[in-house]
Amino acid sequence: MSVALSLPELAPALPPIPVTVVTGFLGAGKTTLLRGLLQRRQSRRLALLINEFGEVAIDGDLLRAEGDAQGQVQIQDFAHGLIAYGDDAHFVPAMLALAARRAQIDHVLIETSGLALPSAVMEVLQGAEMARHFVLDATLAVVDTPLLLEDAFASADAVGAATAQLFRQQLECADVVVLNKIDGMEEAPLLQAEQAVRALAPNVRFLELAYGARLDIRLALGLRLHQAGATVHHHYTPVSMPGERAQVAPDQRRFNGHVHSGLGAHSHGLSTHKHFHEQDPGWQSFTLRSLAHQDAERLRQAVAAAALAEPILRAKGFVHTDQGARLVQAVRARVVVAESGQGGGRGGSSELVFIGYHPSRAKVARILSETTGVDWT
């Protein structure tokens, strides 16, 4: 008598989770761009890792406001330090925890600090421990286009030299560069910005335009630019010039990265990040707090004055005003105080994070206190 033996059915192995790395210098609009992607994620189940250079995580709070009740968006903050750099003991365990929940995650997005090189994350992802679970989908660099056109990354002083080096290296790591903050720009400055990017990083594969800090989800997720053997299908939305008589630009090829180089995958210089922060410890972050209610306009003037007096490149936070909680976002001396659904700080206090190059915390606190008429410490 013969007995038929049947092998137990093996569950098909799940493919690695695609990962998109979003980089960009301080204040480029990375978080705002990600908020838009969350709003248009459709049925995608996303995990976001948010890295901020500072003791208070502002960006994670903003992104949680776009979360959903079904738990389809997971957000984890990485404050203090630079994600995936040599002394970061949290990144790999966090990624392995996501891998253990592979069946519940469609895509991972990692927002690096504005003072980090994405090559640190890219190197770890492509290492032996991570490559079984994850595949790098693409690296996006978000650019503050007005600052680029103002030659803010080409200044000869110490701050300009430091920012120029980091900005260029971030672009060199990118597959896709997103020109952000372009609302109201005509075709000529947009092409000028593209030429500037190409001069700094000739191997960038695609350039995209983000009107209203919004990027088509197809241009951010599922690009498969680093997937071995995959055919890259890059869709892009026709670009319209703003204005009263807005129309689609006649030569769309001028904005489509395909026609500029036809380059394949390029080397990202994965070793460039290793000693960056150790070599230039001048980048500093500090938090100022106030228990008093704020006048929004006085506070806006105070933050702008601080940025003009000290090498402050970025400020952000939540504050209490008589009109309720407000979100403060500043890039250099450009300051916006807007409505916010957040609580406006921890424990009832207003909090502002400042990031700069050798800034004086005491001087910034004095300027804020004198201009607003309330204590900031």
DRENDO-1510 file (C-alpha; in Angstrom, 1 decimal, always signed):
<recs>
REC; n; res; u; v; w
REC; 1; MET; +0.0; +0.0; +0.0 .
REC; 2; SER; +1.4; +3.4; -0.9 .
REC; 3; VAL; +0.7; +6.6; +1.0 .
REC; 4; ALA; +0.5; +9.9; -0.7 .
REC; 5; LEU; +2.6; +12.5; +1.1 .
REC; 6; SER; +1.8; +16.2; +0.7 .
REC; 7; LEU; +4.1; +19.0; +1.6 .
REC; 8; PRO; +2.7; +21.8; +3.6 .
REC; 9; GLU; +1.9; +24.8; +1.5 .
REC; 10; LEU; +4.5; +27.5; +1.8 .
REC; 11; ALA; +3.3; +31.1; +2.0 .
REC; 12; PRO; +4.7; +33.1; -0.8 .
REC; 13; ALA; +7.5; +35.4; +0.3 .
REC; 14; LEU; +6.5; +39.0; +0.4 .
REC; 15; PRO; +8.6; +41.4; -1.7 .
REC; 16; PRO; +10.8; +43.9; +0.1 .
REC; 17; ILE; +9.2; +47.1; +1.3 .
REC; 18; PRO; +9.9; +50.1; -1.0 .
REC; 19; VAL; +11.5; +53.1; +0.7 .
REC; 20; THR; +11.5; +56.7; -0.4 .
REC; 21; VAL; +14.1; +59.0; +1.2 .
REC; 22; VAL; +13.1; +62.7; +1.3 .
REC; 23; THR; +16.0; +65.1; +1.8 .
REC; 24; GLY; +16.5; +68.9; +1.4 .
REC; 25; PHE; +18.1; +71.8; +3.2 .
REC; 26; LEU; +16.5; +73.5; +6.2 .
REC; 27; GLY; +13.1; +75.0; +5.4 .
REC; 28; ALA; +12.9; +73.6; +1.9 .
REC; 29; GLY; +9.3; +72.4; +2.6 .
REC; 30; LYS; +9.9; +68.6; +3.1 .
REC; 31; THR; +7.2; +68.2; +5.8 .
REC; 32; THR; +4.6; +70.3; +3.8 .
REC; 33; LEU; +5.3; +68.1; +0.8 .
REC; 34; LEU; +4.8; +65.0; +2.8 .
REC; 35; ARG; +1.6; +66.3; +4.3 .
REC; 36; GLY; +0.2; +66.6; +0.8 .
REC; 37; LEU; +1.3; +63.0; -0.1 .
REC; 38; LEU; -0.5; +61.7; +3.0 .
REC; 39; GLN; -3.6; +63.5; +1.9 .
REC; 40; ARG; -3.5; +61.8; -1.5 .
REC; 41; ARG; -2.1; +58.4; -0.4 .
REC; 42; GLN; -5.4; +56.7; -1.4 .
REC; 43; SER; -5.4; +53.2; +0.1 .
REC; 44; ARG; -1.6; +53.0; +0.6 .
REC; 45; ARG; -0.5; +52.0; +4.1 .
REC; 46; LEU; +2.5; +54.2; +4.9 .
REC; 47; ALA; +5.1; +54.3; +7.6 .
REC; 48; LEU; +7.0; +57.6; +8.1 .
REC; 49; LEU; +10.2; +58.1; +9.9 .
REC; 50; ILE; +10.8; +61.8; +10.7 .
REC; 51; ASN; +14.3; +63.1; +11.7 .
REC; 52; GLU; +14.7; +66.6; +13.1 .
REC; 53; PHE; +17.8; +68.4; +14.3 .
REC; 54; GLY; +16.6; +69.6; +17.7 .
REC; 55; GLU; +15.2; +68.6; +21.0 .
REC; 56; VAL; +11.5; +69.2; +20.1 .
REC; 57; ALA; +9.8; +67.2; +17.3 .
REC; 58; ILE; +7.6; +69.7; +15.4 .
REC; 59; ASP; +7.3; +68.0; +12.0 .
REC; 60; GLY; +6.0; +64.7; +13.5 .
REC; 61; ASP; +3.2; +66.6; +15.1 .
REC; 62; LEU; +2.3; +68.3; +11.8 .
REC; 63; LEU; +2.2; +65.0; +10.0 .
REC; 64; ARG; +0.1; +63.3; +12.6 .
REC; 65; ALA; -2.6; +65.9; +11.9 .
REC; 66; GLU; -2.9; +64.2; +8.5 .
REC; 67; GLY; -3.2; +60.7; +10.0 .
REC; 68; ASP; -6.3; +58.6; +9.9 .
REC; 69; ALA; -8.4; +56.8; +12.4 .
REC; 70; GLN; -7.8; +53.4; +10.8 .
REC; 71; GLY; -4.1; +53.4; +11.6 .
REC; 72; GLN; -3.0; +53.3; +8.0 .
REC; 73; VAL; -0.3; +55.8; +8.6 .
REC; 74; GLN; +2.4; +55.1; +11.2 .
REC; 75; ILE; +4.7; +58.0; +12.2 .
REC; 76; GLN; +7.9; +57.7; +14.3 .
REC; 77; ASP; +10.0; +60.7; +15.4 .
REC; 78; PHE; +13.8; +60.7; +15.5 .
REC; 79; ALA; +14.9; +63.8; +17.4 .
REC; 80; HIS; +18.4; +64.5; +18.7 .
REC; 81; GLY; +21.1; +63.7; +16.1 .
REC; 82; LEU; +21.1; +62.5; +12.6 .
REC; 83; ILE; +19.2; +59.4; +11.5 .
REC; 84; ALA; +21.4; +56.4; +10.4 .
REC; 85; TYR; +24.6; +58.1; +11.1 .
REC; 86; GLY; +27.3; +56.1; +12.9 .
REC; 87; ASP; +26.2; +56.8; +16.4 .
REC; 88; ASP; +22.5; +56.3; +15.8 .
REC; 89; ALA; +21.4; +53.1; +17.6 .
REC; 90; HIS; +17.7; +53.6; +16.8 .
REC; 91; PHE; +17.3; +53.5; +13.1 .
REC; 92; VAL; +18.1; +49.8; +12.4 .
REC; 93; PRO; +15.8; +48.5; +15.2 .
REC; 94; ALA; +13.0; +50.8; +14.0 .
REC; 95; MET; +13.3; +49.5; +10.4 .
REC; 96; LEU; +13.4; +45.9; +11.6 .
REC; 97; ALA; +10.3; +46.5; +13.6 .
REC; 98; LEU; +8.6; +47.7; +10.4 .
REC; 99; ALA; +9.9; +44.6; +8.5 .
REC; 100; ALA; +8.2; +42.4; +11.1 .
REC; 101; ARG; +4.9; +44.1; +10.1 .
REC; 102; ARG; +5.5; +43.7; +6.4 .
REC; 103; ALA; +2.0; +42.6; +5.7 .
REC; 104; GLN; +0.6; +45.9; +7.0 .
REC; 105; ILE; +2.9; +48.3; +5.2 .
REC; 106; ASP; +3.0; +49.2; +1.6 .
REC; 107; HIS; +5.7; +51.9; +1.6 .
REC; 108; VAL; +8.1; +53.6; +3.9 .
REC; 109; LEU; +9.0; +57.3; +3.7 .
REC; 110; ILE; +12.0; +58.7; +5.6 .
REC; 111; GLU; +12.4; +62.5; +6.0 .
REC; 112; THR; +16.0; +63.2; +6.9 .
REC; 113; SER; +17.1; +66.3; +8.9 .
REC; 114; GLY; +17.8; +69.4; +6.8 .
REC; 115; LEU; +21.4; +69.1; +8.0 .
REC; 116; ALA; +21.9; +65.4; +7.1 .
REC; 117; LEU; +23.0; +63.7; +3.9 .
REC; 118; PRO; +20.6; +61.0; +2.7 .
REC; 119; SER; +23.6; +58.8; +1.9 .
REC; 120; ALA; +23.7; +57.6; +5.5 .
REC; 121; VAL; +20.2; +56.1; +5.2 .
REC; 122; MET; +20.9; +54.8; +1.7 .
REC; 123; GLU; +24.0; +53.0; +2.8 .
REC; 124; VAL; +22.2; +51.2; +5.7 .
REC; 125; LEU; +19.2; +50.3; +3.5 .
REC; 126; GLN; +21.5; +48.7; +0.9 .
REC; 127; GLY; +23.5; +46.8; +3.5 .
REC; 128; ALA; +23.2; +43.1; +4.1 .
REC; 129; GLU; +21.0; +43.4; +7.2 .
REC; 130; MET; +18.4; +45.6; +5.5 .
REC; 131; ALA; +18.5; +44.5; +1.8 .
REC; 132; ARG; +16.4; +41.4; +2.6 .
REC; 133; HIS; +13.5; +43.5; +3.9 .
REC; 134; PHE; +13.7; +46.8; +2.0 .
REC; 135; VAL; +14.5; +48.2; -1.4 .
REC; 136; LEU; +15.3; +51.8; -2.1 .
REC; 137; ASP; +12.6; +53.2; -4.3 .
REC; 138; ALA; +14.0; +56.7; -4.9 .
REC; 139; THR; +15.7; +59.6; -3.2 .
REC; 140; LEU; +13.9; +63.0; -3.5 .
REC; 141; ALA; +15.6; +66.3; -2.8 .
REC; 142; VAL; +13.2; +69.2; -2.1 .
REC; 143; VAL; +14.6; +72.7; -3.0 .
REC; 144; ASP; +13.5; +76.1; -1.8 .
REC; 145; THR; +13.5; +77.6; -5.3 .
REC; 146; PRO; +13.4; +81.3; -4.3 .
REC; 147; LEU; +16.5; +80.8; -2.1 .
REC; 148; LEU; +18.3; +79.0; -4.9 .
REC; 149; LEU; +17.5; +81.8; -7.4 .
REC; 150; GLU; +18.7; +84.4; -4.8 .
REC; 151; ASP; +22.1; +82.6; -4.7 .
REC; 152; ALA; +21.6; +82.0; -1.0 .
REC; 153; PHE; +23.6; +78.7; -1.4 .
REC; 154; ALA; +26.6; +80.5; -3.0 .
REC; 155; SER; +27.5; +83.1; -0.4 .
REC; 156; ALA; +31.2; +83.5; +0.4 .
REC; 157; ASP; +30.9; +83.9; +4.1 .
REC; 158; ALA; +31.2; +81.1; +6.6 .
REC; 159; VAL; +27.4; +80.4; +6.7 .
REC; 160; GLY; +27.2; +80.4; +2.9 .
REC; 161; ALA; +30.2; +78.1; +2.5 .
REC; 162; ALA; +28.7; +75.6; +5.0 .
REC; 163; THR; +25.2; +75.7; +3.5 .
REC; 164; ALA; +26.6; +75.4; -0.1 .
REC; 165; GLN; +28.6; +72.3; +0.7 .
REC; 166; LEU; +25.7; +70.5; +2.3 .
REC; 167; PHE; +23.1; +71.7; -0.2 .
REC; 168; ARG; +25.3; +70.4; -3.1 .
REC; 169; GLN; +25.9; +67.1; -1.5 .
REC; 170; GLN; +22.1; +66.6; -0.9 .
REC; 171; LEU; +21.4; +67.2; -4.5 .
REC; 172; GLU; +24.2; +64.9; -5.6 .
REC; 173; CYS; +22.5; +62.1; -3.6 .
REC; 174; ALA; +19.1; +62.6; -5.2 .
REC; 175; ASP; +17.4; +60.8; -8.0 .
REC; 176; VAL; +14.6; +63.4; -8.3 .
REC; 177; VAL; +14.8; +67.1; -7.4 .
REC; 178; VAL; +11.6; +68.8; -6.6 .
REC; 179; LEU; +11.5; +72.5; -7.2 .
REC; 180; ASN; +9.3; +73.8; -4.3 .
REC; 181; LYS; +7.8; +77.2; -3.4 .
REC; 182; ILE; +7.3; +78.1; -7.1 .
REC; 183; ASP; +3.8; +79.5; -7.0 .
REC; 184; GLY; +3.6; +82.7; -9.2 .
REC; 185; MET; +6.9; +82.0; -11.0 .
REC; 186; GLU; +7.0; +82.3; -14.8 .
REC; 187; GLU; +8.8; +79.9; -17.1 .
REC; 188; ALA; +12.1; +81.8; -17.3 .
REC; 189; PRO; +13.0; +81.6; -13.5 .
REC; 190; LEU; +11.9; +78.0; -13.4 .
REC; 191; LEU; +14.3; +77.2; -16.3 .
REC; 192; GLN; +17.0; +79.2; -14.5 .
REC; 193; ALA; +16.4; +77.1; -11.3 .
REC; 194; GLU; +16.6; +73.9; -13.3 .
REC; 195; GLN; +19.9; +75.0; -14.9 .
REC; 196; ALA; +21.3; +75.9; -11.4 .
REC; 197; VAL; +20.4; +72.4; -10.2 .
REC; 198; ARG; +21.9; +70.7; -13.2 .
REC; 199; ALA; +25.1; +72.7; -12.8 .
REC; 200; LEU; +25.4; +71.6; -9.1 .
REC; 201; ALA; +24.3; +68.0; -9.7 .
REC; 202; PRO; +24.5; +66.9; -13.4 .
REC; 203; ASN; +23.5; +63.3; -12.6 .
REC; 204; VAL; +20.1; +64.1; -11.1 .
REC; 205; ARG; +17.7; +61.9; -13.2 .
REC; 206; PHE; +14.4; +63.9; -13.0 .
REC; 207; LEU; +13.2; +67.4; -12.0 .
REC; 208; GLU; +9.6; +68.0; -10.9 .
REC; 209; LEU; +7.6; +71.1; -10.0 .
REC; 210; ALA; +5.6; +71.3; -6.8 .
REC; 211; TYR; +2.9; +74.0; -7.1 .
REC; 212; GLY; +1.4; +74.7; -3.7 .
REC; 213; ALA; +3.9; +72.2; -2.2 .
REC; 214; ARG; +1.9; +69.4; -3.9 .
REC; 215; LEU; +3.5; +66.6; -5.8 .
REC; 216; ASP; +1.6; +64.0; -7.8 .
REC; 217; ILE; +1.8; +60.8; -5.8 .
REC; 218; ARG; +3.0; +58.9; -8.9 .
REC; 219; LEU; +6.1; +61.1; -9.0 .
REC; 220; ALA; +7.0; +60.3; -5.4 .
REC; 221; LEU; +6.1; +56.6; -4.7 .
REC; 222; GLY; +6.6; +53.5; -6.8 .
REC; 223; LEU; +9.4; +54.9; -9.1 .
REC; 224; ARG; +11.5; +51.7; -8.6 .
REC; 225; LEU; +14.7; +53.6; -9.6 .
REC; 226; HIS; +16.9; +51.2; -7.6 .
REC; 227; GLN; +15.1; +47.9; -8.2 .
REC; 228; ALA; +17.3; +45.5; -10.0 .
REC; 229; GLY; +16.0; +44.5; -13.4 .
REC; 230; ALA; +12.9; +46.8; -13.2 .
REC; 231; THR; +11.8; +48.9; -16.1 .
REC; 232; VAL; +11.4; +52.5; -14.9 .
REC; 233; HIS; +8.1; +54.1; -15.9 .
REC; 234; HIS; +8.2; +57.8; -14.9 .
REC; 235; HIS; +5.0; +59.6; -15.3 .
REC; 236; TYR; +4.8; +63.3; -14.9 .
REC; 237; THR; +2.0; +65.8; -14.9 .
REC; 238; PRO; +1.9; +68.5; -17.7 .
REC; 239; VAL; +3.3; +71.7; -16.3 .
REC; 240; SER; +1.1; +74.8; -16.4 .
REC; 241; MET; +2.5; +78.3; -16.1 .
REC; 242; PRO; +0.7; +80.3; -13.4 .
REC; 243; GLY; -1.2; +83.5; -14.2 .
REC; 244; GLU; -4.5; +84.8; -15.2 .
REC; 245; ARG; -4.3; +83.1; -18.6 .
REC; 246; ALA; -2.7; +80.0; -17.3 .
REC; 247; GLN; -1.9; +77.3; -20.0 .
REC; 248; VAL; +0.2; +74.3; -20.4 .
REC; 249; ALA; +3.8; +75.2; -21.3 .
REC; 250; PRO; +4.2; +74.4; -25.0 .
REC; 251; ASP; +7.5; +72.4; -24.7 .
REC; 252; GLN; +6.9; +70.0; -21.8 .
REC; 253; ARG; +10.2; +68.3; -22.5 .
REC; 254; ARG; +12.0; +71.2; -21.0 .
REC; 255; PHE; +10.7; +70.2; -17.6 .
REC; 256; ASN; +11.0; +66.4; -18.0 .
REC; 257; GLY; +14.2; +64.9; -16.6 .
REC; 258; HIS; +14.3; +62.2; -19.3 .
REC; 259; VAL; +15.6; +64.5; -21.9 .
REC; 260; HIS; +18.5; +66.1; -20.0 .
REC; 261; SER; +20.9; +63.3; -19.5 .
REC; 262; GLY; +19.4; +59.9; -20.2 .
REC; 263; LEU; +21.7; +58.7; -17.4 .
REC; 264; GLY; +21.1; +55.5; -15.6 .
REC; 265; ALA; +21.5; +55.0; -11.9 .
REC; 266; HIS; +24.4; +57.1; -10.6 .
REC; 267; SER; +26.9; +56.7; -7.8 .
REC; 268; HIS; +25.7; +58.5; -4.6 .
REC; 269; GLY; +29.1; +58.6; -2.8 .
REC; 270; LEU; +27.9; +56.6; +0.1 .
REC; 271; SER; +30.9; +57.4; +2.2 .
REC; 272; THR; +30.5; +61.2; +2.0 .
REC; 273; HIS; +28.3; +61.4; +5.1 .
REC; 274; LYS; +30.6; +59.6; +7.6 .
REC; 275; HIS; +32.4; +62.6; +9.0 .
REC; 276; PHE; +30.3; +65.5; +7.8 .
REC; 277; HIS; +28.9; +66.5; +11.2 .
REC; 278; GLU; +32.1; +65.8; +13.0 .
REC; 279; GLN; +34.0; +68.1; +10.7 .
REC; 280; ASP; +31.5; +71.0; +11.0 .
REC; 281; PRO; +30.0; +71.1; +14.5 .
REC; 282; GLY; +29.0; +74.7; +14.0 .
REC; 283; TRP; +25.4; +73.7; +13.2 .
REC; 284; GLN; +23.5; +74.1; +16.4 .
REC; 285; SER; +19.9; +73.9; +17.6 .
REC; 286; PHE; +18.2; +75.2; +20.7 .
REC; 287; THR; +14.7; +75.7; +22.0 .
REC; 288; LEU; +13.2; +78.8; +23.5 .
REC; 289; ARG; +10.0; +78.8; +25.6 .
REC; 290; SER; +7.5; +81.3; +26.9 .
REC; 291; LEU; +4.6; +80.9; +29.3 .
REC; 292; ALA; +3.0; +84.1; +28.2 .
REC; 293; HIS; +0.4; +84.5; +25.5 .
REC; 294; GLN; +1.9; +86.0; +22.3 .
REC; 295; ASP; +0.9; +88.7; +19.9 .
REC; 296; ALA; +1.2; +87.0; +16.5 .
REC; 297; GLU; +2.5; +90.1; +14.6 .
REC; 298; ARG; +5.1; +91.1; +17.3 .
REC; 299; LEU; +6.3; +87.5; +17.4 .
REC; 300; ARG; +6.7; +87.4; +13.6 .
REC; 301; GLN; +8.7; +90.6; +13.8 .
REC; 302; ALA; +10.8; +89.2; +16.6 .
REC; 303; VAL; +11.7; +86.0; +14.8 .
REC; 304; ALA; +12.6; +88.0; +11.7 .
REC; 305; ALA; +14.8; +90.4; +13.7 .
REC; 306; ALA; +16.6; +87.4; +15.4 .
REC; 307; ALA; +17.3; +85.9; +11.9 .
REC; 308; LEU; +18.8; +89.2; +10.7 .
REC; 309; ALA; +20.9; +89.6; +13.8 .
REC; 310; GLU; +22.2; +86.1; +14.1 .
REC; 311; PRO; +23.0; +83.3; +11.6 .
REC; 312; ILE; +19.6; +81.6; +12.1 .
REC; 313; LEU; +18.5; +79.7; +9.0 .
REC; 314; ARG; +15.4; +77.9; +10.4 .
REC; 315; ALA; +12.9; +78.5; +13.1 .
REC; 316; LYS; +9.6; +76.6; +13.8 .
REC; 317; GLY; +7.3; +75.8; +16.6 .
REC; 318; PHE; +3.8; +76.2; +18.2 .
REC; 319; VAL; +2.8; +79.3; +20.2 .
REC; 320; HIS; -0.2; +80.4; +22.2 .
REC; 321; THR; -1.9; +83.6; +21.2 .
REC; 322; ASP; -5.2; +85.3; +22.3 .
REC; 323; GLN; -6.7; +83.9; +19.0 .
REC; 324; GLY; -5.6; +80.3; +19.8 .
REC; 325; ALA; -2.7; +78.1; +18.9 .
REC; 326; ARG; -0.5; +79.2; +16.0 .
REC; 327; LEU; +2.2; +77.5; +14.0 .
REC; 328; VAL; +5.4; +79.5; +13.3 .
REC; 329; GLN; +7.5; +78.6; +10.3 .
REC; 330; ALA; +10.6; +80.7; +9.4 .
REC; 331; VAL; +13.3; +80.3; +6.7 .
REC; 332; ARG; +15.9; +82.9; +7.5 .
REC; 333; ALA; +14.0; +86.2; +7.8 .
REC; 334; ARG; +10.9; +85.0; +6.0 .
REC; 335; VAL; +8.4; +84.2; +8.9 .
REC; 336; VAL; +4.9; +83.0; +8.7 .
REC; 337; VAL; +2.5; +82.7; +11.7 .
REC; 338; ALA; -0.5; +80.6; +10.7 .
REC; 339; GLU; -3.4; +78.8; +12.3 .
REC; 340; SER; -2.7; +75.4; +13.8 .
REC; 341; GLY; -4.8; +72.5; +15.0 .
REC; 342; GLN; -2.0; +71.6; +17.4 .
REC; 343; GLY; -1.9; +72.3; +21.1 .
REC; 344; GLY; +0.7; +75.1; +20.8 .
REC; 345; GLY; +3.5; +73.6; +22.8 .
REC; 346; ARG; +4.0; +71.3; +25.7 .
REC; 347; GLY; +2.4; +71.9; +29.1 .
REC; 348; GLY; +0.8; +75.1; +28.0 .
REC; 349; SER; +4.0; +76.8; +26.9 .
REC; 350; SER; +5.0; +78.3; +23.6 .
REC; 351; GLU; +8.0; +76.6; +22.0 .
REC; 352; LEU; +10.3; +77.7; +19.2 .
REC; 353; VAL; +13.2; +75.7; +17.8 .
REC; 354; PHE; +16.0; +77.6; +16.2 .
REC; 355; ILE; +18.7; +76.2; +13.9 .
REC; 356; GLY; +21.7; +78.1; +12.8 .
REC; 357; TYR; +25.4; +78.2; +12.2 .
REC; 358; HIS; +27.2; +79.3; +15.5 .
REC; 359; PRO; +24.1; +81.2; +16.7 .
REC; 360; SER; +24.0; +82.9; +20.1 .
REC; 361; ARG; +21.1; +81.5; +22.1 .
REC; 362; ALA; +21.3; +84.3; +24.7 .
REC; 363; LYS; +21.1; +87.0; +22.0 .
REC; 364; VAL; +18.1; +85.4; +20.2 .
REC; 365; ALA; +16.3; +85.1; +23.6 .
REC; 366; ARG; +17.0; +88.7; +24.3 .
REC; 367; ILE; +15.7; +89.9; +20.9 .
REC; 368; LEU; +12.5; +87.8; +21.3 .
REC; 369; SER; +11.9; +89.1; +24.8 .
REC; 370; GLU; +12.5; +92.7; +24.0 .
REC; 371; THR; +10.4; +92.7; +20.7 .
REC; 372; THR; +7.4; +90.7; +22.0 .
REC; 373; GLY; +7.4; +92.3; +25.5 .
REC; 374; VAL; +7.2; +88.9; +27.2 .
REC; 375; ASP; +9.9; +86.6; +28.6 .
REC; 376; TRP; +11.5; +84.0; +26.3 .
REC; 377; THR; +14.1; +81.6; +27.9 .
</recs>
